């Protein structure tokens, strides 16, 4: 298999994905804008060749790089970045070069939140009431139906950037004053609940080979907009209602040979409501949380699925794995040394976060695992306790 990995250097998990692809038997070729000498040594070792381009947003430059690779290496079997930002570019390249995978006609239905609703309805899973509107009149019509509060977010895009909760007419006016020009928004009813995920791997036959579930402790929107702490827990067992909803959604969206990251709301009264689907790995350090929870190498299992259409086993969760962030604008009661002294046996990773991700993920973060969820909860509270 000839596999072209677009942007293998960013985010840094690309090094692990490329390394495992090579070990699974693929020829891995890279296209990026970083100097070859600046690449992680593990990434350089995984790549059979690297083609540097000056501007990764320039489709023609990527097209030419692909032409070069095909001339030298023959047919390209896969083209991926595993990054939502490049969905359109990936689909364009696959369409133009007839490469296996999601093409342009599919991307428009998966990238825009307003177009996800048809597949959510097909799945039969509860779905958030939503309206695509960038005009005040349309917003008011929707609010008359569902009432305040509502949530507005860009129709296309990942994460919680430009996502706001609007609780009254004054806040609605404020939103339309600050709304970026040219950006299409959707408005949704506000769901009083927490985000839970259904993450995993689906093979080229549409069979789910592996799945895991994470639950956030608070609102991701508030973490970003109010600069709060983030914490979440990857659980060793998937609640049956999450498993059922996730499987229905994977089938309705006809996902194949993909990582998937499905976000759902779990309400206080136990309802499961579909939020959105992402055809990529879960972000941040959630792939590592899966590894710590199941004692596996999810990067290797993804590569095994891509190259061989299978994974290496039937995996069982062993631990609860928590993520706990710290942010520089808080003063903490306990120092890093005190954290490590108290929970060294539970901490599996701790490190500074790249500034580009720090608004959501924090400036410094800890990952901890334990078979005792109560002990894990106490550790997260200790880490984030303020003076």
N, C-alpha and C positions, 0 to 999 in steps of 0.2 A: 504494500500500500504506500503510495506517495501522498503524504499529508502536508499541506501548506498551512502553517500556523501564523495567522496575522497578529501582529503586536505581541510576540511571545515574551517581551521584556516587561510589559505592563498590563495588568498588575503582576506582582512578582510570583503569583501562583503559576504563571505560564511556564516557569522553569520546571516545576514539578510535572505539569501535564506533558511537556515535551520530553522530559527525561523518561517518563513511563511509556510514552508512545514508542520511543526508540527501543526500550527494553521489551515491548510487546511485538517488535518486529517491523515497525513502520519506518520508512525513510522520511525524516522530518525536515522540512524546509521552512525557513522563516522569512517574513517580510516585516520590517520595522523601520523606525526613524532614528534609533539610537546607534552610535558607533559600535562596530563589532567588538572593539576592545573593551567597551563599557558593559557588555553583557555579563551576566552571572556565569562563572566558570562552568557550573552544571548545565546551564542552557547552551553554552558554546559546544560542550561535549555532546549534547543531544542533537544538535543541528548538523545535517549533512552539508547544508549551504545556507547562507544568510544574504538576503538582498536588501540593501539599505535604500530607502527612498526619502526624499526631502520633506514631503508633506503627506501624511497618512490620510488626510481628508481629500486628497486629489485622486479621483478614481482612475484617471488615465495612467498615472504612475504605477498604481497597483496592477492595472491591466497589462502594462508592459512587463512588469516583473513576472507576472504569470506566463506571459508569452515566452520569456527567457527560460523559466523553469520547464515548461513543456518541451521546448526545443532541446534542452539538455537532459531532462530526466524522463521524458515521455508523459503519458497520461497522468493527470492529477486526479486522485481519487476522492480527496476531501479538502475543503477549505473552511477553516474555522478560526474564531478568535475566543470563543466562550465569553464574550463581552457584549452586553446589550447595546453599547454605543455603536457597534459596527454591524448591526443587523442588516441594515439596508445595503451596505457595501458588500457584505458577505453574500447576500441573496443575489445581488447584481452580478458578482463574479461567477457564482454557481450557475446562474441563468445563461450568461454569455458563453461560458466554457462547458456547459452541460455537465456539471459536477453534481454528484449525488448529494441530496440534502434539500433544505428549505429554499424555495425560489421566491422571486419577487411577488408572485401572485398570492403567496401565503403570508408573507411578512406583514403586509398591510392589515391583515386580520389579527395578528398576534401582537403587533407593536402598539396599536392604538387601543386605549382602554374602552373607548366608545364602541369598537368593533368586537371586543371580547364577549360582549353580552350575548350575542347570538349563540356562541358555543356554550356559554354558561347555561343558557336556557335549555339547550340540547342535552346538557349533562343532567338536568333535573335538580341541581344543587341550588339552594336559596341564593339569590343574587341581590346585590345592593341596587336600590332605585337610583337611576342616573340619568342625566341629560347633558348632551354636548351643547355648550353655550358659551359664547364670549361676549354676549350682549346683556345689559342689565335687564331688559324686558323679559328675555328668556329665563334669566335667573329668578326673577320675581315670580314668574308663572310656575316654575318648578317648586319654589319655596312655598307657594300657596297650597301645593299638593302635599308636600312632606313636612312642612314646618321647619323652624329653626331648632337646633343648629344644622348646618350643612358643611360639607367639605368640598373644597375646590382644589383641583390638581391639573397639571398639564396632561393633555390627552396622550401624548407620547413622551416617554421618559421613565428612567428608573429612579428609585430612591424617593425621598420625601422633599426634594427641592421644589420650591414654589407651591407647596401644599399647605393649605390653611383651613382652619376651622372658623366658620363664620356663624356667630350667635345672634346677631341683630342687624337692623338696617344700617346702623352706623358703620359696623365692620364690613358690611357689603359695599358701602360707598368707599371705604378705605381700600378694599381690594381692587375695585375698578380704577382707583387712582394710581395704584402701584403695579397693576397688571402689565407684564412686559408686552410690548407691541408685537403683533405677528405670531403670538403663541396661542394655540387653540387649547381651551380648557374644558374639562368636564366637571359637573357639579353632582355630588352624591349625597344621599341621606347620611346622617351621622349615625354610626353604629356604636353603641356603648358596649365595648368589649375589647379583647386583646387579640393581637395578631398571632396566629399559629401557622406553621408552615408544613407543607408536605413536599419533601425534597427527595430526589432520587435519580435513577437511571432507567431509561426505557430503550429496549433494543430495536433493531431495524424491522422487527416483526410486530412492534407495538406491545411487547410484553414487558411489564415492570420487573426488572431484575433486582432492584434494591430500593428501599425507601426508608426515610427517617423523618422525624418531626421535632421542631423547635418551637418553644413558646416564649414570647417576649413578656417582660415584666411591666412594661409601660408603653405608652404611645410613641411610635417612631416619629410621628409628626411633631410631637412635643419635644422629643430629644433634639431634633434639628432646629425647630423654630425658637425654642426656649433655652437651647444650649444645656440640656439636662444630661444626667448620666444615662448610659445604656446598659442593660443587662438582659440576658436571656439564658434559657436552659435547653439543651438538646437532650431528649429523653430516650431511655433504652427501649421503651415500648411505645408504639403509636396507638393512641386511643382509637377504638373501632370506628367512631363517627368521623374522625379525621381520615382514616384509611379509606372508608367507603366514599367520602366526598372526593378525596384525591384521585382515587382510581376512576371514578366517573368522569372527572375533569380531564385526566390524561386521555381517556378514550374519546371524549367529545371533541377534543382539540386535535385528535389523530396524531399525537406526538410519536416520533420514531427516531431511534438512534440519537437521543438527546439526554443531556442533563435537564432536569426540570426543577423549578422553584415556584411552587404554588403557594400563594398567600390567602389565608382565610381569616375571618373573624370568628372568635368564640365568644358569644354574648354571655352576660351574667346569668341568663336563664337557660344556658346550654345549647342555644341554636348555633349551627355552623352556617356561615354566610360567605360565599365566594367573593374574593376581593380582586385578585389579578393573577395572571399566569406569566411566568418568565421562562424562556427556553434557554437557560444558562445555569451554571452552578449557583448555589446561594452565595451571597456576597460576604465580604469581610473575611473573618476567620471561621465561618460556619462550616466550610469543608473540613477544616482541622477539628472542629467540634465533633463532626461525624466520625472522624478517625478515632478520636479519643473515646467516644461513646461506645463504638462497636469494635475497637481494637483491630481496625483494618486500614488499608491504604486506598482511599476512595479515588485518588489520582490514578493508581494502577488499575483499579476496577473499571474506571471510565475508559482507559486505554484498551483494556482487554475487551470491553464491550464493542468499541469502535473497530478494532482489528479482527476480533474473533467472534463477535456477536454473543458473548457470554461473560459471566463473572466467575470468580474462582470458588464461590461457595454460597451456602445459605446462612446468612449472617444473623447473629443474635446480639442485641444490645446488652452491655455489661455494666455501664456506668451512667450517671447523670453528669453532664458537662456544662459548666456555666461560663459565661463571658461577663466580666465586670470592668467597666471603663472608669477612668479618672480623667478629669479635665483641669487644665491649668488655672482656671479662674476660681476654683474651689480651694478652701483650706481644709486639710484632712486631719482627723484626730490621730490616725495611726500612720507612721512612716512606712516606706517600702520595706525597710529592714524588719519592722514589727510584723508586717503582713507575712513576709517570708518566714519569720521565726514562728509565727502562729500556725501557718498553713502550708509549710514547705512540702509536706507529704501529699497535699492535694493539688498544688500548683503544677501544671504541666507545661505552661508557657506564660511568659510575660515579656512585654517589649513596648517600645515607643511606637506610635502610629504615625504614618506619613501624614504631613499637614493637609494634603488634599482630601483625606478621609476623616480628619479629626472632628469636624462638626458633628458627625453622626457617631463615629466609633470611639471618640475620646482622644486624648493626647497620649495616654498610656493605658494599657489593658492587661488584664490577667485572665487566663483560662484555667479552670480548676475542675477536677472530676472526683466523684465519690459515689459509692453505692448508697449513701445515706443522703437523700435530698434535703433533709432538715439541716444537716451539718453544712451542706453546700450553701443553703440559704443564709445561714449564720455567717459564713465566710464572705459572701457578697456584701452583706450588711456591714461587716467589719471594714472591708476595703473601701466602701463608699461613705462611711460615717464622717460627717463634717464636724469641724470644731464649733 
